[in-house]
Amino acid sequence: MKKTILLIEDNPQNRYLVQFLLETRGHTILQAETGPQGLALAAAALPDLILLDIQLPGMDGHAVACALKSDPLLKSIPVVAVTSYAMVGDREKCLAAGAEGYIEKPIDPESFGDEVERFLLAIPGDVAP
């Protein structure tokens, strides 16, 4: 089930860890450091899934999710918020902005790959091998 995943994350250590964990499982990881870069890369590559940090400089992840979901070309791509925002109401705010899922940071290397693949398996029309 090799998929292309876009990671929009400004922290280089987080990008490295996510890339390592998901490439080990055979996925292709595209990376963007800012919301505008992520939107452009999403439009160019049409990834299978977008992992989106919420605390981004300039354009936060909520605005990015709203922009993704308002674009007819991109709105069907599942978005999963991967964020350290874990207070009461933060998950709901991410989902209201358009994210289909939510994973709290710090990510758990033991379970992160399985969590991401659960979202990949939920893509309509996709069949697991």
Secondary structure as a PSIPRED ss2 file (coil, helix, strand):
# PSIPRED VFORMAT (PSIPRED V4.0)

   1 M C   1.000  0.000  0.000
   2 K C   1.000  0.000  0.000
   3 K C   1.000  0.000  0.000
   4 T E   0.000  0.000  1.000
   5 I E   0.000  0.000  1.000
   6 L E   0.000  0.000  1.000
   7 L E   0.000  0.000  1.000
   8 I E   0.000  0.000  1.000
   9 E C   1.000  0.000  0.000
  10 D C   1.000  0.000  0.000
  11 N C   1.000  0.000  0.000
  12 P H   0.000  1.000  0.000
  13 Q H   0.000  1.000  0.000
  14 N H   0.000  1.000  0.000
  15 R H   0.000  1.000  0.000
  16 Y H   0.000  1.000  0.000
  17 L H   0.000  1.000  0.000
  18 V H   0.000  1.000  0.000
  19 Q H   0.000  1.000  0.000
  20 F H   0.000  1.000  0.000
  21 L H   0.000  1.000  0.000
  22 L H   0.000  1.000  0.000
  23 E H   0.000  1.000  0.000
  24 T C   1.000  0.000  0.000
  25 R C   1.000  0.000  0.000
  26 G C   1.000  0.000  0.000
  27 H C   1.000  0.000  0.000
  28 T E   0.000  0.000  1.000
  29 I E   0.000  0.000  1.000
  30 L E   0.000  0.000  1.000
  31 Q E   0.000  0.000  1.000
  32 A E   0.000  0.000  1.000
  33 E C   1.000  0.000  0.000
  34 T C   1.000  0.000  0.000
  35 G H   0.000  1.000  0.000
  36 P H   0.000  1.000  0.000
  37 Q H   0.000  1.000  0.000
  38 G H   0.000  1.000  0.000
  39 L H   0.000  1.000  0.000
  40 A H   0.000  1.000  0.000
  41 L H   0.000  1.000  0.000
  42 A H   0.000  1.000  0.000
  43 A H   0.000  1.000  0.000
  44 A H   0.000  1.000  0.000
  45 A H   0.000  1.000  0.000
  46 L C   1.000  0.000  0.000
  47 P C   1.000  0.000  0.000
  48 D C   1.000  0.000  0.000
  49 L E   0.000  0.000  1.000
  50 I E   0.000  0.000  1.000
  51 L E   0.000  0.000  1.000
  52 L E   0.000  0.000  1.000
  53 D C   1.000  0.000  0.000
  54 I C   1.000  0.000  0.000
  55 Q C   1.000  0.000  0.000
  56 L C   1.000  0.000  0.000
  57 P C   1.000  0.000  0.000
  58 G C   1.000  0.000  0.000
  59 M C   1.000  0.000  0.000
  60 D C   1.000  0.000  0.000
  61 G H   0.000  1.000  0.000
  62 H H   0.000  1.000  0.000
  63 A H   0.000  1.000  0.000
  64 V H   0.000  1.000  0.000
  65 A H   0.000  1.000  0.000
  66 C H   0.000  1.000  0.000
  67 A H   0.000  1.000  0.000
  68 L H   0.000  1.000  0.000
  69 K H   0.000  1.000  0.000
  70 S H   0.000  1.000  0.000
  71 D C   1.000  0.000  0.000
  72 P C   1.000  0.000  0.000
  73 L C   1.000  0.000  0.000
  74 L C   1.000  0.000  0.000
  75 K C   1.000  0.000  0.000
  76 S C   1.000  0.000  0.000
  77 I C   1.000  0.000  0.000
  78 P C   1.000  0.000  0.000
  79 V E   0.000  0.000  1.000
  80 V E   0.000  0.000  1.000
  81 A E   0.000  0.000  1.000
  82 V E   0.000  0.000  1.000
  83 T E   0.000  0.000  1.000
  84 S C   1.000  0.000  0.000
  85 Y C   1.000  0.000  0.000
  86 A C   1.000  0.000  0.000
  87 M C   1.000  0.000  0.000
  88 V C   1.000  0.000  0.000
  89 G C   1.000  0.000  0.000
  90 D H   0.000  1.000  0.000
  91 R H   0.000  1.000  0.000
  92 E H   0.000  1.000  0.000
  93 K H   0.000  1.000  0.000
  94 C H   0.000  1.000  0.000
  95 L H   0.000  1.000  0.000
  96 A H   0.000  1.000  0.000
  97 A H   0.000  1.000  0.000
  98 G C   1.000  0.000  0.000
  99 A C   1.000  0.000  0.000
 100 E C   1.000  0.000  0.000
 101 G E   0.000  0.000  1.000
 102 Y E   0.000  0.000  1.000
 103 I E   0.000  0.000  1.000
 104 E E   0.000  0.000  1.000
 105 K C   1.000  0.000  0.000
 106 P C   1.000  0.000  0.000
 107 I C   1.000  0.000  0.000
 108 D C   1.000  0.000  0.000
 109 P C   1.000  0.000  0.000
 110 E C   1.000  0.000  0.000
 111 S C   1.000  0.000  0.000
 112 F H   0.000  1.000  0.000
 113 G H   0.000  1.000  0.000
 114 D H   0.000  1.000  0.000
 115 E H   0.000  1.000  0.000
 116 V H   0.000  1.000  0.000
 117 E H   0.000  1.000  0.000
 118 R H   0.000  1.000  0.000
 119 F H   0.000  1.000  0.000
 120 L H   0.000  1.000  0.000
 121 L H   0.000  1.000  0.000
 122 A C   1.000  0.000  0.000
 123 I C   1.000  0.000  0.000
 124 P C   1.000  0.000  0.000
 125 G C   1.000  0.000  0.000
 126 D C   1.000  0.000  0.000
 127 V C   1.000  0.000  0.000
 128 A C   1.000  0.000  0.000
 129 P C   1.000  0.000  0.000
